[in-house]
């Protein structure tokens, strides 16, 4: 399953009210490390197998979400379970670490 682009209007339904954990990638198109992580994020999304889902938030288009979750550096990966942020990683990380984070 491909990652889901979410915005301030869909964040609550796609992330906070999700029945399964959600790995959210806060990113921007001008961010080099974000571009590098893009294919990795898509690969992880394809391997989620219904255990979790992957959403992406463009911080330039959704500054309120970035501010609400104190996203100061990108890429910034936050895992939500039951509507709450439970774990986080900042910067380019390995595919294995991303999967580990999502399954935490």
DODOVO-201356 format. One record per atom (N, C-alpha, C): residue in three letters; residue number from 1; atom name; chain; y, x, z. Coordinates in nm, 3 decimals. Example, Ala and Ser with C-alpha at 12.3 -4.5 7.8 and 13.67 -1.06 7.14 Angstrom:
<sites>
+-----+-----+------+-------+---------+---------+---------+
: res :   n : atom : chain :   north :    east :      up :
+-----+-----+------+-------+---------+---------+---------+
: ALA :   1 :    N :     A :  -0.569 :   1.319 :   0.780 :
: ALA :   1 :   CA :     A :  -0.450 :   1.230 :   0.780 :
: ALA :   1 :    C :     A :  -0.330 :   1.320 :   0.780 :
: SER :   2 :    N :     A :  -0.225 :   1.285 :   0.708 :
: SER :   2 :   CA :     A :  -0.106 :   1.367 :   0.714 :
: SER :   2 :    C :     A :   0.003 :   1.290 :   0.787 :
+-----+-----+------+-------+---------+---------+---------+
</sites>
This chain:
<sites>
+-----+-----+------+-------+---------+---------+---------+
: res :   n : atom : chain :   north :    east :      up :
+-----+-----+------+-------+---------+---------+---------+
: UNK :   1 :    N :     A :  -0.118 :   0.084 :   0.000 :
: UNK :   1 :   CA :     A :   0.000 :   0.000 :   0.000 :
: UNK :   1 :    C :     A :   0.125 :   0.089 :   0.000 :
: UNK :   2 :    N :     A :   0.219 :   0.059 :  -0.083 :
: UNK :   2 :   CA :     A :   0.342 :   0.137 :  -0.092 :
: UNK :   2 :    C :     A :   0.432 :   0.105 :   0.027 :
: UNK :   3 :    N :     A :   0.522 :   0.198 :   0.055 :
: UNK :   3 :   CA :     A :   0.616 :   0.175 :   0.164 :
: UNK :   3 :    C :     A :   0.708 :   0.059 :   0.127 :
: UNK :   4 :    N :     A :   0.767 :  -0.001 :   0.230 :
: UNK :   4 :   CA :     A :   0.853 :  -0.118 :   0.212 :
: UNK :   4 :    C :     A :   0.996 :  -0.077 :   0.243 :
: UNK :   5 :    N :     A :   1.087 :  -0.101 :   0.148 :
: UNK :   5 :   CA :     A :   1.229 :  -0.074 :   0.171 :
: UNK :   5 :    C :     A :   1.282 :  -0.185 :   0.260 :
: UNK :   6 :    N :     A :   1.338 :  -0.150 :   0.374 :
: UNK :   6 :   CA :     A :   1.396 :  -0.252 :   0.462 :
: UNK :   6 :    C :     A :   1.545 :  -0.224 :   0.482 :
: UNK :   7 :    N :     A :   1.617 :  -0.329 :   0.520 :
: UNK :   7 :   CA :     A :   1.760 :  -0.317 :   0.545 :
: UNK :   7 :    C :     A :   1.793 :  -0.394 :   0.672 :
: UNK :   8 :    N :     A :   1.921 :  -0.404 :   0.701 :
: UNK :   8 :   CA :     A :   1.962 :  -0.471 :   0.825 :
: UNK :   8 :    C :     A :   1.917 :  -0.617 :   0.828 :
: UNK :   9 :    N :     A :   1.901 :  -0.677 :   0.711 :
: UNK :   9 :   CA :     A :   1.859 :  -0.817 :   0.704 :
: UNK :   9 :    C :     A :   1.710 :  -0.838 :   0.720 :
: UNK :  10 :    N :     A :   1.630 :  -0.738 :   0.684 :
: UNK :  10 :   CA :     A :   1.484 :  -0.754 :   0.689 :
: UNK :  10 :    C :     A :   1.417 :  -0.671 :   0.798 :
: UNK :  11 :    N :     A :   1.494 :  -0.588 :   0.867 :
: UNK :  11 :   CA :     A :   1.437 :  -0.497 :   0.968 :
: UNK :  11 :    C :     A :   1.362 :  -0.573 :   1.077 :
: UNK :  12 :    N :     A :   1.422 :  -0.678 :   1.127 :
: UNK :  12 :   CA :     A :   1.359 :  -0.753 :   1.237 :
: UNK :  12 :    C :     A :   1.223 :  -0.809 :   1.194 :
: UNK :  13 :    N :     A :   1.218 :  -0.876 :   1.079 :
: UNK :  13 :   CA :     A :   1.092 :  -0.939 :   1.037 :
: UNK :  13 :    C :     A :   0.987 :  -0.837 :   0.997 :
: UNK :  14 :    N :     A :   1.026 :  -0.730 :   0.928 :
: UNK :  14 :   CA :     A :   0.930 :  -0.632 :   0.879 :
: UNK :  14 :    C :     A :   0.886 :  -0.531 :   0.986 :
: UNK :  15 :    N :     A :   0.977 :  -0.497 :   1.077 :
: UNK :  15 :   CA :     A :   0.949 :  -0.391 :   1.175 :
: UNK :  15 :    C :     A :   0.929 :  -0.447 :   1.315 :
: UNK :  16 :    N :     A :   1.033 :  -0.510 :   1.368 :
: UNK :  16 :   CA :     A :   1.028 :  -0.552 :   1.508 :
: UNK :  16 :    C :     A :   0.926 :  -0.661 :   1.535 :
: UNK :  17 :    N :     A :   0.902 :  -0.749 :   1.438 :
: UNK :  17 :   CA :     A :   0.807 :  -0.858 :   1.459 :
: UNK :  17 :    C :     A :   0.670 :  -0.831 :   1.396 :
: UNK :  18 :    N :     A :   0.647 :  -0.709 :   1.353 :
: UNK :  18 :   CA :     A :   0.520 :  -0.674 :   1.288 :
: UNK :  18 :    C :     A :   0.405 :  -0.681 :   1.388 :
: UNK :  19 :    N :     A :   0.291 :  -0.731 :   1.341 :
: UNK :  19 :   CA :     A :   0.170 :  -0.739 :   1.424 :
: UNK :  19 :    C :     A :   0.104 :  -0.603 :   1.439 :
: UNK :  20 :    N :     A :   0.132 :  -0.512 :   1.346 :
: UNK :  20 :   CA :     A :   0.073 :  -0.378 :   1.351 :
: UNK :  20 :    C :     A :   0.185 :  -0.274 :   1.368 :
: UNK :  21 :    N :     A :   0.152 :  -0.153 :   1.413 :
: UNK :  21 :   CA :     A :   0.254 :  -0.050 :   1.427 :
: UNK :  21 :    C :     A :   0.325 :  -0.023 :   1.293 :
: UNK :  22 :    N :     A :   0.451 :   0.018 :   1.302 :
: UNK :  22 :   CA :     A :   0.530 :   0.046 :   1.183 :
: UNK :  22 :    C :     A :   0.593 :   0.185 :   1.194 :
: UNK :  23 :    N :     A :   0.566 :   0.268 :   1.095 :
: UNK :  23 :   CA :     A :   0.631 :   0.398 :   1.084 :
: UNK :  23 :    C :     A :   0.754 :   0.379 :   0.997 :
: UNK :  24 :    N :     A :   0.872 :   0.404 :   1.053 :
: UNK :  24 :   CA :     A :   0.997 :   0.386 :   0.979 :
: UNK :  24 :    C :     A :   1.055 :   0.522 :   0.945 :
: UNK :  25 :    N :     A :   1.080 :   0.542 :   0.817 :
: UNK :  25 :   CA :     A :   1.141 :   0.665 :   0.765 :
: UNK :  25 :    C :     A :   1.289 :   0.637 :   0.742 :
: UNK :  26 :    N :     A :   1.373 :   0.694 :   0.828 :
: UNK :  26 :   CA :     A :   1.518 :   0.686 :   0.809 :
: UNK :  26 :    C :     A :   1.555 :   0.803 :   0.718 :
: UNK :  27 :    N :     A :   1.617 :   0.776 :   0.603 :
: UNK :  27 :   CA :     A :   1.640 :   0.877 :   0.501 :
: UNK :  27 :    C :     A :   1.769 :   0.848 :   0.425 :
: UNK :  28 :    N :     A :   1.805 :   0.938 :   0.334 :
: UNK :  28 :   CA :     A :   1.918 :   0.917 :   0.241 :
: UNK :  28 :    C :     A :   1.887 :   0.991 :   0.111 :
: UNK :  29 :    N :     A :   1.937 :   0.940 :  -0.001 :
: UNK :  29 :   CA :     A :   1.906 :   1.001 :  -0.131 :
: UNK :  29 :    C :     A :   1.960 :   1.143 :  -0.148 :
: UNK :  30 :    N :     A :   2.067 :   1.180 :  -0.079 :
: UNK :  30 :   CA :     A :   2.128 :   1.311 :  -0.092 :
: UNK :  30 :    C :     A :   2.060 :   1.416 :  -0.003 :
: UNK :  31 :    N :     A :   1.967 :   1.375 :   0.080 :
: UNK :  31 :   CA :     A :   1.903 :   1.462 :   0.179 :
: UNK :  31 :    C :     A :   1.784 :   1.536 :   0.117 :
: UNK :  32 :    N :     A :   1.794 :   1.668 :   0.102 :
: UNK :  32 :   CA :     A :   1.687 :   1.748 :   0.044 :
: UNK :  32 :    C :     A :   1.553 :   1.733 :   0.115 :
: UNK :  33 :    N :     A :   1.549 :   1.751 :   0.248 :
: UNK :  33 :   CA :     A :   1.422 :   1.734 :   0.319 :
: UNK :  33 :    C :     A :   1.366 :   1.592 :   0.306 :
: UNK :  34 :    N :     A :   1.455 :   1.492 :   0.295 :
: UNK :  34 :   CA :     A :   1.409 :   1.353 :   0.276 :
: UNK :  34 :    C :     A :   1.339 :   1.340 :   0.141 :
: UNK :  35 :    N :     A :   1.397 :   1.402 :   0.038 :
: UNK :  35 :   CA :     A :   1.336 :   1.398 :  -0.095 :
: UNK :  35 :    C :     A :   1.201 :   1.468 :  -0.094 :
: UNK :  36 :    N :     A :   1.192 :   1.578 :  -0.019 :
: UNK :  36 :   CA :     A :   1.067 :   1.652 :  -0.008 :
: UNK :  36 :    C :     A :   0.960 :   1.568 :   0.063 :
: UNK :  37 :    N :     A :   1.002 :   1.490 :   0.162 :
: UNK :  37 :   CA :     A :   0.908 :   1.409 :   0.240 :
: UNK :  37 :    C :     A :   0.870 :   1.279 :   0.168 :
: UNK :  38 :    N :     A :   0.947 :   1.236 :   0.070 :
: UNK :  38 :   CA :     A :   0.922 :   1.110 :   0.002 :
: UNK :  38 :    C :     A :   0.779 :   1.093 :  -0.047 :
: UNK :  39 :    N :     A :   0.725 :   1.189 :  -0.126 :
: UNK :  39 :   CA :     A :   0.587 :   1.174 :  -0.172 :
: UNK :  39 :    C :     A :   0.485 :   1.176 :  -0.057 :
: UNK :  40 :    N :     A :   0.515 :   1.251 :   0.047 :
: UNK :  40 :   CA :     A :   0.425 :   1.258 :   0.163 :
: UNK :  40 :    C :     A :   0.422 :   1.121 :   0.233 :
: UNK :  41 :    N :     A :   0.540 :   1.062 :   0.250 :
: UNK :  41 :   CA :     A :   0.550 :   0.930 :   0.313 :
: UNK :  41 :    C :     A :   0.472 :   0.827 :   0.232 :
: UNK :  42 :    N :     A :   0.485 :   0.832 :   0.099 :
: UNK :  42 :   CA :     A :   0.413 :   0.738 :   0.013 :
: UNK :  42 :    C :     A :   0.262 :   0.760 :   0.023 :
: UNK :  43 :    N :     A :   0.220 :   0.886 :   0.031 :
: UNK :  43 :   CA :     A :   0.078 :   0.916 :   0.044 :
: UNK :  43 :    C :     A :   0.023 :   0.862 :   0.177 :
: UNK :  44 :    N :     A :   0.098 :   0.882 :   0.284 :
: UNK :  44 :   CA :     A :   0.057 :   0.830 :   0.415 :
: UNK :  44 :    C :     A :   0.051 :   0.678 :   0.411 :
: UNK :  45 :    N :     A :   0.149 :   0.616 :   0.346 :
: UNK :  45 :   CA :     A :   0.151 :   0.471 :   0.334 :
: UNK :  45 :    C :     A :   0.026 :   0.421 :   0.262 :
: UNK :  46 :    N :     A :  -0.016 :   0.494 :   0.159 :
: UNK :  46 :   CA :     A :  -0.135 :   0.458 :   0.085 :
: UNK :  46 :    C :     A :  -0.263 :   0.472 :   0.164 :
: UNK :  47 :    N :     A :  -0.259 :   0.554 :   0.270 :
: UNK :  47 :   CA :     A :  -0.377 :   0.577 :   0.353 :
: UNK :  47 :    C :     A :  -0.375 :   0.496 :   0.483 :
: UNK :  48 :    N :     A :  -0.274 :   0.413 :   0.501 :
: UNK :  48 :   CA :     A :  -0.258 :   0.338 :   0.626 :
: UNK :  48 :    C :     A :  -0.374 :   0.243 :   0.651 :
: UNK :  49 :    N :     A :  -0.431 :   0.189 :   0.544 :
: UNK :  49 :   CA :     A :  -0.552 :   0.108 :   0.553 :
: UNK :  49 :    C :     A :  -0.540 :  -0.008 :   0.652 :
: UNK :  50 :    N :     A :  -0.420 :  -0.068 :   0.659 :
: UNK :  50 :   CA :     A :  -0.402 :  -0.184 :   0.746 :
: UNK :  50 :    C :     A :  -0.386 :  -0.150 :   0.894 :
: UNK :  51 :    N :     A :  -0.395 :  -0.022 :   0.930 :
: UNK :  51 :   CA :     A :  -0.380 :   0.018 :   1.070 :
: UNK :  51 :    C :     A :  -0.233 :   0.020 :   1.111 :
: UNK :  52 :    N :     A :  -0.148 :   0.052 :   1.014 :
: UNK :  52 :   CA :     A :  -0.003 :   0.055 :   1.035 :
: UNK :  52 :    C :     A :   0.062 :   0.035 :   0.900 :
: UNK :  53 :    N :     A :   0.192 :   0.009 :   0.901 :
: UNK :  53 :   CA :     A :   0.264 :   0.002 :   0.774 :
: UNK :  53 :    C :     A :   0.380 :   0.099 :   0.778 :
: UNK :  54 :    N :     A :   0.430 :   0.130 :   0.660 :
: UNK :  54 :   CA :     A :   0.538 :   0.227 :   0.646 :
: UNK :  54 :    C :     A :   0.658 :   0.158 :   0.584 :
: UNK :  55 :    N :     A :   0.773 :   0.172 :   0.649 :
: UNK :  55 :   CA :     A :   0.899 :   0.118 :   0.599 :
: UNK :  55 :    C :     A :   0.999 :   0.230 :   0.585 :
: UNK :  56 :    N :     A :   1.094 :   0.214 :   0.494 :
: UNK :  56 :   CA :     A :   1.198 :   0.312 :   0.471 :
: UNK :  56 :    C :     A :   1.335 :   0.246 :   0.488 :
: UNK :  57 :    N :     A :   1.424 :   0.316 :   0.556 :
: UNK :  57 :   CA :     A :   1.561 :   0.268 :   0.577 :
: UNK :  57 :    C :     A :   1.658 :   0.373 :   0.524 :
: UNK :  58 :    N :     A :   1.736 :   0.335 :   0.423 :
: UNK :  58 :   CA :     A :   1.840 :   0.422 :   0.370 :
: UNK :  58 :    C :     A :   1.958 :   0.416 :   0.468 :
: UNK :  59 :    N :     A :   1.987 :   0.527 :   0.535 :
: UNK :  59 :   CA :     A :   2.090 :   0.528 :   0.639 :
: UNK :  59 :    C :     A :   2.230 :   0.508 :   0.583 :
: UNK :  60 :    N :     A :   2.253 :   0.545 :   0.458 :
: UNK :  60 :   CA :     A :   2.384 :   0.524 :   0.396 :
: UNK :  60 :    C :     A :   2.411 :   0.375 :   0.375 :
: UNK :  61 :    N :     A :   2.307 :   0.301 :   0.340 :
: UNK :  61 :   CA :     A :   2.322 :   0.158 :   0.314 :
: UNK :  61 :    C :     A :   2.307 :   0.073 :   0.440 :
: UNK :  62 :    N :     A :   2.252 :   0.132 :   0.547 :
: UNK :  62 :   CA :     A :   2.226 :   0.059 :   0.671 :
: UNK :  62 :    C :     A :   2.272 :   0.139 :   0.792 :
: UNK :  63 :    N :     A :   2.403 :   0.168 :   0.799 :
: UNK :  63 :   CA :     A :   2.453 :   0.253 :   0.907 :
: UNK :  63 :    C :     A :   2.435 :   0.192 :   1.046 :
: UNK :  64 :    N :     A :   2.435 :   0.060 :   1.055 :
: UNK :  64 :   CA :     A :   2.418 :  -0.002 :   1.187 :
: UNK :  64 :    C :     A :   2.279 :   0.023 :   1.244 :
: UNK :  65 :    N :     A :   2.178 :   0.023 :   1.159 :
: UNK :  65 :   CA :     A :   2.042 :   0.053 :   1.205 :
: UNK :  65 :    C :     A :   2.032 :   0.198 :   1.250 :
: UNK :  66 :    N :     A :   2.091 :   0.287 :   1.172 :
: UNK :  66 :   CA :     A :   2.090 :   0.429 :   1.210 :
: UNK :  66 :    C :     A :   2.158 :   0.448 :   1.344 :
: UNK :  67 :    N :     A :   2.269 :   0.382 :   1.364 :
: UNK :  67 :   CA :     A :   2.342 :   0.393 :   1.491 :
: UNK :  67 :    C :     A :   2.262 :   0.330 :   1.605 :
: UNK :  68 :    N :     A :   2.204 :   0.215 :   1.582 :
: UNK :  68 :   CA :     A :   2.128 :   0.144 :   1.685 :
: UNK :  68 :    C :     A :   2.013 :   0.229 :   1.738 :
: UNK :  69 :    N :     A :   1.948 :   0.307 :   1.649 :
: UNK :  69 :   CA :     A :   1.833 :   0.388 :   1.691 :
: UNK :  69 :    C :     A :   1.869 :   0.536 :   1.704 :
: UNK :  70 :    N :     A :   1.998 :   0.564 :   1.717 :
: UNK :  70 :   CA :     A :   2.050 :   0.699 :   1.744 :
: UNK :  70 :    C :     A :   1.998 :   0.802 :   1.644 :
: UNK :  71 :    N :     A :   1.997 :   0.764 :   1.517 :
: UNK :  71 :   CA :     A :   1.952 :   0.855 :   1.412 :
: UNK :  71 :    C :     A :   2.070 :   0.944 :   1.375 :
: UNK :  72 :    N :     A :   2.064 :   1.070 :   1.421 :
: UNK :  72 :   CA :     A :   2.172 :   1.166 :   1.395 :
: UNK :  72 :    C :     A :   2.135 :   1.265 :   1.286 :
: UNK :  73 :    N :     A :   2.005 :   1.290 :   1.270 :
: UNK :  73 :   CA :     A :   1.954 :   1.382 :   1.168 :
: UNK :  73 :    C :     A :   1.845 :   1.313 :   1.089 :
: UNK :  74 :    N :     A :   1.837 :   1.346 :   0.961 :
: UNK :  74 :   CA :     A :   1.734 :   1.286 :   0.877 :
: UNK :  74 :    C :     A :   1.660 :   1.397 :   0.802 :
: UNK :  75 :    N :     A :   1.537 :   1.375 :   0.760 :
: UNK :  75 :   CA :     A :   1.459 :   1.255 :   0.784 :
: UNK :  75 :    C :     A :   1.427 :   1.238 :   0.932 :
: UNK :  76 :    N :     A :   1.417 :   1.113 :   0.972 :
: UNK :  76 :   CA :     A :   1.389 :   1.078 :   1.110 :
: UNK :  76 :    C :     A :   1.281 :   0.969 :   1.106 :
: UNK :  77 :    N :     A :   1.169 :   0.997 :   1.168 :
: UNK :  77 :   CA :     A :   1.056 :   0.905 :   1.166 :
: UNK :  77 :    C :     A :   1.040 :   0.843 :   1.304 :
: UNK :  78 :    N :     A :   1.045 :   0.711 :   1.309 :
: UNK :  78 :   CA :     A :   1.029 :   0.640 :   1.437 :
: UNK :  78 :    C :     A :   0.916 :   0.540 :   1.421 :
: UNK :  79 :    N :     A :   0.825 :   0.539 :   1.520 :
: UNK :  79 :   CA :     A :   0.714 :   0.443 :   1.519 :
: UNK :  79 :    C :     A :   0.748 :   0.330 :   1.615 :
: UNK :  80 :    N :     A :   0.734 :   0.207 :   1.565 :
: UNK :  80 :   CA :     A :   0.760 :   0.087 :   1.643 :
: UNK :  80 :    C :     A :   0.629 :   0.015 :   1.669 :
: UNK :  81 :    N :     A :   0.610 :  -0.025 :   1.793 :
: UNK :  81 :   CA :     A :   0.495 :  -0.109 :   1.830 :
: UNK :  81 :    C :     A :   0.547 :  -0.221 :   1.918 :
: UNK :  82 :    N :     A :   0.511 :  -0.343 :   1.885 :
: UNK :  82 :   CA :     A :   0.556 :  -0.456 :   1.964 :
: UNK :  82 :    C :     A :   0.707 :  -0.467 :   1.973 :
: UNK :  83 :    N :     A :   0.776 :  -0.425 :   1.868 :
: UNK :  83 :   CA :     A :   0.921 :  -0.437 :   1.864 :
: UNK :  83 :    C :     A :   0.996 :  -0.327 :   1.935 :
: UNK :  84 :    N :     A :   0.925 :  -0.226 :   1.984 :
: UNK :  84 :   CA :     A :   0.990 :  -0.116 :   2.055 :
: UNK :  84 :    C :     A :   0.959 :   0.019 :   1.990 :
: UNK :  85 :    N :     A :   1.058 :   0.108 :   1.992 :
: UNK :  85 :   CA :     A :   1.036 :   0.244 :   1.942 :
: UNK :  85 :    C :     A :   0.950 :   0.318 :   2.044 :
: UNK :  86 :    N :     A :   0.837 :   0.373 :   1.999 :
: UNK :  86 :   CA :     A :   0.744 :   0.438 :   2.093 :
: UNK :  86 :    C :     A :   0.729 :   0.587 :   2.070 :
: UNK :  87 :    N :     A :   0.758 :   0.636 :   1.950 :
: UNK :  87 :   CA :     A :   0.752 :   0.779 :   1.925 :
: UNK :  87 :    C :     A :   0.842 :   0.814 :   1.808 :
: UNK :  88 :    N :     A :   0.875 :   0.943 :   1.798 :
: UNK :  88 :   CA :     A :   0.974 :   0.985 :   1.700 :
: UNK :  88 :    C :     A :   0.953 :   1.130 :   1.662 :
: UNK :  89 :    N :     A :   0.985 :   1.164 :   1.538 :
: UNK :  89 :   CA :     A :   0.986 :   1.302 :   1.491 :
: UNK :  89 :    C :     A :   1.105 :   1.317 :   1.396 :
: UNK :  90 :    N :     A :   1.172 :   1.431 :   1.405 :
: UNK :  90 :   CA :     A :   1.289 :   1.456 :   1.322 :
: UNK :  90 :    C :     A :   1.263 :   1.576 :   1.233 :
: UNK :  91 :    N :     A :   1.303 :   1.564 :   1.108 :
: UNK :  91 :   CA :     A :   1.288 :   1.675 :   1.014 :
: UNK :  91 :    C :     A :   1.163 :   1.662 :   0.930 :
: UNK :  92 :    N :     A :   1.146 :   1.757 :   0.839 :
: UNK :  92 :   CA :     A :   1.028 :   1.759 :   0.753 :
: UNK :  92 :    C :     A :   0.907 :   1.798 :   0.838 :
: UNK :  93 :    N :     A :   0.803 :   1.716 :   0.830 :
: UNK :  93 :   CA :     A :   0.681 :   1.743 :   0.907 :
: UNK :  93 :    C :     A :   0.561 :   1.731 :   0.813 :
: UNK :  94 :    N :     A :   0.448 :   1.780 :   0.858 :
: UNK :  94 :   CA :     A :   0.327 :   1.778 :   0.775 :
: UNK :  94 :    C :     A :   0.272 :   1.636 :   0.762 :
: UNK :  95 :    N :     A :   0.194 :   1.616 :   0.660 :
: UNK :  95 :   CA :     A :   0.128 :   1.487 :   0.639 :
: UNK :  95 :    C :     A :   0.041 :   1.453 :   0.760 :
: UNK :  96 :    N :     A :  -0.033 :   1.551 :   0.811 :
: UNK :  96 :   CA :     A :  -0.120 :   1.528 :   0.926 :
: UNK :  96 :    C :     A :  -0.039 :   1.485 :   1.048 :
: UNK :  97 :    N :     A :   0.076 :   1.547 :   1.069 :
: UNK :  97 :   CA :     A :   0.161 :   1.511 :   1.183 :
: UNK :  97 :    C :     A :   0.217 :   1.370 :   1.165 :
: UNK :  98 :    N :     A :   0.249 :   1.334 :   1.043 :
: UNK :  98 :   CA :     A :   0.301 :   1.200 :   1.015 :
: UNK :  98 :    C :     A :   0.194 :   1.094 :   1.044 :
: UNK :  99 :    N :     A :   0.072 :   1.121 :   1.003 :
: UNK :  99 :   CA :     A :  -0.038 :   1.028 :   1.031 :
: UNK :  99 :    C :     A :  -0.065 :   1.020 :   1.181 :
: UNK : 100 :    N :     A :  -0.062 :   1.134 :   1.245 :
: UNK : 100 :   CA :     A :  -0.083 :   1.139 :   1.392 :
: UNK : 100 :    C :     A :   0.026 :   1.058 :   1.462 :
: UNK : 101 :    N :     A :   0.148 :   1.073 :   1.418 :
: UNK : 101 :   CA :     A :   0.260 :   0.998 :   1.475 :
: UNK : 101 :    C :     A :   0.240 :   0.848 :   1.457 :
: UNK : 102 :    N :     A :   0.201 :   0.807 :   1.338 :
: UNK : 102 :   CA :     A :   0.182 :   0.665 :   1.308 :
: UNK : 102 :    C :     A :   0.068 :   0.604 :   1.388 :
: UNK : 103 :    N :     A :  -0.033 :   0.683 :   1.417 :
: UNK : 103 :   CA :     A :  -0.149 :   0.634 :   1.490 :
: UNK : 103 :    C :     A :  -0.139 :   0.651 :   1.642 :
: UNK : 104 :    N :     A :  -0.029 :   0.707 :   1.688 :
: UNK : 104 :   CA :     A :  -0.013 :   0.734 :   1.832 :
: UNK : 104 :    C :     A :  -0.010 :   0.605 :   1.913 :
+-----+-----+------+-------+---------+---------+---------+
</sites>
